[in-house]
Amino acid sequence: MGNTSIRQTANDLRDGKLTSREIVERALEASEYLDPILGTYLCRFDETALESAERADSELQSGVDRGPLHGIPLGIKDIISTDEGPTSAQSLVQDPSWGNQGDGPLLRRLRAAGAVVTGKTTTMEYAIGFPDFEKPFPVPRNPWNTDRWTGGSSSGTANGIASGQFLGGLGTDTGGSVRLPAAYCGISGFKQTFGLVPKSGCIPLGLSYDHIGPMATSVWDCAAMLTVMAGYDSTDRTTVVRPEFDYVAALAADTDLGKAGIITNQSLIDASSDPMMAVFDDAVAELSATGIEIVPFEVPHYEAMHNGTFMALQAEAFSWHRDQLRDRWSDYGRPTRLTIAQGALISAGDLVQVERVRQVARKAVLDQMDETGVKVLLSPTTGYAATPFKGADRKATSLAAMHTPAWNSTGFPALSIPMGFDQDGLPCGLQIIGRPFEDDAVLRFGDRYQQLTDWHTRSPQLHANSPATD
């Protein structure tokens, strides 16, 4: 497939340089080599993907153009139901019949936009926990270094995009599960404002914190996906009614990016390595050099939001899994069952307090952004780059090293994009956070940074375009 984006491939399709069938064939050929190494897929849909590609080509030839996703291969995280099925959640516990519901609203929207679904990608079991080598499922590996993890839980979507097996895909994000693997694998991943995108047809983890977000090579690609994905749906009570919006067109708007706030909370800095902070400082300097005003920003109640997200999602997950945990304890992977079972220890009073903190913190952050005139906030996405499967620094694998959960608590839009590499040649992620329903401002800021830099165009050796796969 080459190290190309949705944007470039869409242009090549319309210029007649490629057909969708050729793109999908190359993707599937690459997966024959890369998937066994990287653990990208749980289930591939080769036959239906090729049929969809041929249909996309036929429509383009007849003058039907469904937009930038027309004929583009996408991978779908395997906690999201699709017509092709099954939906396993990468678990021995999951009832396969759950997936019989077929496409949810997002899949219907993406297919209506001409996207080609290539298969269901690996995750952490039920989108929580860590890799489990004891269960009969692929372990997703990082294409930059296969001894390293992809981050979770949208693992296969991230490594599939980074390795060129498809051009974009869906992940889910309850505490950072789109942004963490995006950072670890050197791609772009977006957690949009809570309620902007429906999540019906997705196995819940923490319904009050869950998001389904786009993942791709570039911010432009994520914007193209979000334009299709966004919008109210009656099957999801958490979605809100908003006017239709073209997030791609908004990238080109001649709008001042505004002032950016650098998150200075000591807990975030203490949970970040010196190499990560050095890369982050370089990224901030690049932005500052363009004339963007950069100011320090101490996030109110940051630690409380961070910790509260984990408490609440564990409690919500336990409520969904309680009976199955009791009846099929050993069928769950050890990391998953131990994480979810902790939800039993969280009281109703704890959850009420978490909700109070969410509301107070959300208002406090917005008030401080108003007072300081800050449009977006910036931080590293993670405190460390991709961690090894064995012998990892405990600080690197701690929950504190995830700089994402606070923004699930507020529901604010948050984007992770590549900002450079650490001393081991591993990608580092820049996190950009904005105000609720100002998703366009976050995407525009990220897109401008990608116009300044080429980090998002770099590809690992294990890539569909590398000599190793020829």
TANOR-V951497 format. One record per backbone hydrogen bond with DSSP energy under -1.0 kcal/mol. CO is the residue of the C=O (numbers start at 1). NH is the residue of the N-H. Records with the same first field share a line. If there is no record, write none. Layout:
BEGIN
CO->NH / NH
END
This chain:
BEGIN
2->4
5->9
6->10
7->11
8->12
9->13
10->14
11->15
12->17 / 18
19->23
20->24
21->25
22->26
23->27
24->28
25->29
26->30
27->31
28->32
30->34
31->35
34->38
35->39
38->141
40->122
43->120
45->49
46->50
47->51
48->52
49->53
50->54
51->55
52->56
53->57
54->58
55->59
56->60
57->61
58->62
59->64
60->63
67->70
69->72
72->116
73->167
74->118
75->170
76->121
77->79 / 80
78->89
79->203
88->91
89->126
95->98
96->99
97->100
98->101
99->102
104->108
105->109
106->110
107->111
108->112
109->113
110->115
111->114
114->71
116->74
118->45
119->76
120->42 / 43
121->78
122->156
124->127
125->128
135->137
142->145
145->148
147->389
148->142
153->155
154->158
155->159
156->160
157->161
158->162
159->163
160->165
161->164
163->464
168->75
169->215
170->77
171->213
176->180
177->154
178->182
179->183
180->184
181->185
182->187
188->216
189->416
191->414
193->196
195->240
196->231
199->202
201->81
206->209 / 210
211->173
213->171
214->190
215->169
216->188
218->222
219->223
220->224
221->225
222->226
223->227
225->229
226->230
233->236
236->239
246->250
250->253
253->255
259->375 / 376
260->295
261->378
262->297
265->269
266->270
267->271
269->272
273->277
274->278
275->279
276->280
277->281
278->282
279->283
280->284
281->285
282->286
283->287
284->288
285->289
287->290 / 292
288->291
293->260
295->262
297->264
299->302
301->305
302->306
303->307
304->308
305->309
306->310
307->311
308->312
309->313
310->314
311->315
312->316
313->317
314->318
315->319
316->320
317->321
318->322
321->325
322->326
323->327
324->328
328->331
333->337
334->338
335->339
336->340
337->341
340->343
341->344
342->345
343->346
347->351
348->352
349->353
350->354
351->355
352->356
353->357
354->358
355->359
356->360
357->361
358->362
359->363
360->364
361->365
362->366
363->367
364->368
365->369
366->370
367->371
368->372
369->373 / 374
376->261
377->433
378->263
379->431
381->403
383->273
387->149
393->397
398->401
399->402
401->383
404->407
405->408 / 409
406->410
407->411
411->194
413->434
414->191
415->432
416->189
417->430
420->428
422->425
426->422
428->419
429->381
430->417
431->379
432->415
433->377
435->438
438->442
439->443
440->444
441->445
442->446
443->447
444->448
445->449
446->450
447->451
448->452
449->453
454->457
455->458
461->463
463->466
466->469
467->470
END
